[in-house]
Amino acid sequence: MINASDLVQHRAIFVILGLWVLSSCSGWSWRTDRGRLIIDRMRLKLPLFGPLLAKTAIARLSRTLGTLMGSGVPSAGAEHRSRHGGNA
């Protein structure tokens, strides 16, 4: 903790520059299909939030699929639309 505090106090410009580079690279890679796949895999491997994100995605998929099937949309169309979050 003390070393981290010293780093922020004495080398704040480098910390800010590093955070800016990290955010720029992640924003750039988020725009590509491969980058989005890598970032999503990393997010799912997070210790506390990974399982939560997976359960949230499954719940969203199930809710969308159930709503479409209940509305009378054919199963092939409902599966396609629910896979894309309803934006197909």
C-alpha positions as CSV (number, residue, x, y, z in Angstrom):
1,M,0.0,0.0,0.0
2,I,2.8,2.4,0.8
3,N,4.6,1.7,-2.4
4,A,1.3,2.3,-4.3
5,S,0.9,5.6,-2.5
6,D,4.4,6.7,-3.3
7,L,3.9,5.8,-6.9
8,V,0.8,7.9,-7.2
9,Q,2.4,10.8,-5.3
10,H,5.7,10.9,-7.1
11,R,4.9,9.6,-10.5
12,A,1.3,10.7,-11.0
13,I,1.8,11.7,-14.6
14,F,3.0,8.2,-15.5
15,V,0.0,6.7,-13.7
16,I,-2.4,9.0,-15.6
17,L,-0.6,8.3,-18.9
18,G,-0.7,4.6,-18.3
19,L,-4.4,4.7,-17.5
20,W,-5.1,6.8,-20.6
21,V,-3.1,4.3,-22.8
22,L,-4.9,1.3,-21.3
23,S,-8.3,2.9,-21.9
24,S,-7.4,3.9,-25.4
25,C,-6.2,0.4,-26.3
26,S,-9.3,-1.2,-24.8
27,G,-11.6,1.2,-26.6
28,W,-9.8,0.5,-29.9
29,S,-9.9,-3.2,-29.4
30,W,-13.6,-3.1,-28.4
31,R,-14.4,-2.0,-32.0
32,T,-13.1,-5.1,-33.6
33,D,-14.8,-8.5,-33.4
34,R,-11.6,-10.3,-32.2
35,G,-10.9,-7.6,-29.6
36,R,-14.5,-7.7,-28.3
37,L,-14.2,-11.5,-28.0
38,I,-10.9,-11.2,-26.0
39,I,-12.3,-8.5,-23.7
40,D,-15.5,-10.5,-23.1
41,R,-13.5,-13.6,-22.3
42,M,-11.4,-11.6,-19.8
43,R,-14.5,-10.2,-18.2
44,L,-16.0,-13.7,-17.8
45,K,-12.8,-14.8,-16.0
46,L,-13.0,-12.0,-13.4
47,P,-13.2,-13.7,-9.9
48,L,-16.3,-12.0,-8.6
49,F,-18.0,-10.4,-11.6
50,G,-17.5,-13.2,-14.2
51,P,-20.2,-15.5,-12.9
52,L,-22.5,-12.6,-12.3
53,L,-22.0,-11.4,-15.9
54,A,-22.7,-14.9,-17.3
55,K,-25.8,-15.3,-15.2
56,T,-27.1,-11.9,-16.4
57,A,-26.5,-12.7,-20.0
58,I,-28.3,-16.1,-19.6
59,A,-31.2,-14.4,-17.9
60,R,-31.5,-11.7,-20.6
61,L,-31.4,-14.4,-23.3
62,S,-34.1,-16.5,-21.6
63,R,-36.3,-13.5,-21.0
64,T,-36.1,-12.4,-24.6
65,L,-36.6,-15.9,-26.0
66,G,-39.6,-16.5,-23.7
67,T,-41.2,-13.3,-24.6
68,L,-40.8,-13.9,-28.3
69,M,-42.0,-17.5,-28.1
70,G,-45.0,-16.4,-26.0
71,S,-45.9,-13.8,-28.6
72,G,-46.1,-16.4,-31.3
73,V,-42.9,-15.8,-33.2
74,P,-41.6,-19.0,-34.8
75,S,-38.8,-20.7,-32.9
76,A,-36.1,-20.1,-35.6
77,G,-36.9,-16.4,-35.7
78,A,-37.2,-16.1,-32.0
79,E,-33.8,-17.9,-31.4
80,H,-32.1,-15.6,-34.0
81,R,-33.6,-12.5,-32.5
82,S,-32.9,-13.4,-28.9
83,R,-29.3,-14.3,-29.7
84,H,-28.7,-10.8,-30.9
85,G,-30.5,-9.2,-28.0
86,G,-33.6,-8.5,-29.9
87,N,-31.8,-6.2,-32.3
88,A,-31.9,-8.4,-35.4
